Amino acid sequence: MVLAPARAVAYPAPMTIDYPAVTKTILALTEGESDAVALMATVVCELHHADARFDWTGFYRVTGPEMLRIGPYQGGHGCLSIPFSRGVCGAAARTGAVQIVDDVAAFPGHIACAASTRSEIVLPVWNGAGDLIAVLDIDSDRPAAFTRADAAGLAEILRLVFGRLPG
């Protein structure tokens, strides 16, 4: 029996998001839709499967004064409710600013919804009237997984999709 020489196995590079392509896909899928929850479900699905860094991807919706409740998401279980006064999601809702956390263990008041989360990015979501309607939360099981380029790409998607919703 003659054995063939061993060949190196080529593994694909880790998948990272192509923001222009994902934006185009999301806009095509959501064209004409005005239901915020349907939009959130579609955005989450497309984002979650577009990047290997994204371990948990979901929305927390503003459901009352200073309160977020879980919305559409992909990944393991999330926290059911988060007050604006707590955690990374609460900080994004409270300040209206993008939160990029390289090490969630070092973030004061971090809420550990999943033990596997090492880093996180959270962006506020505004409707066309400028009302905060949700935050987009993306967790990674890798430390320092998110960059300003991610913040810019995600913010543009959120602006294009949710900015067209009336107040």
Secondary structure as UniProt FT lines:
FT   HELIX           19..30
FT   TURN            31..32
FT   HELIX           36..48
FT   TURN            49..50
FT   TURN            52..53
FT   STRAND          56..64
FT   TURN            65..66
FT   STRAND          67..74
FT   STRAND          81..83
FT   TURN            84..85
FT   HELIX           87..95
FT   STRAND          99..101
FT   HELIX           104..106
FT   TURN            108..109
FT   TURN            115..116
FT   STRAND          119..126
FT   TURN            128..129
FT   STRAND          132..140
FT   TURN            143..144
FT   HELIX           148..162
FT   TURN            163..164
//
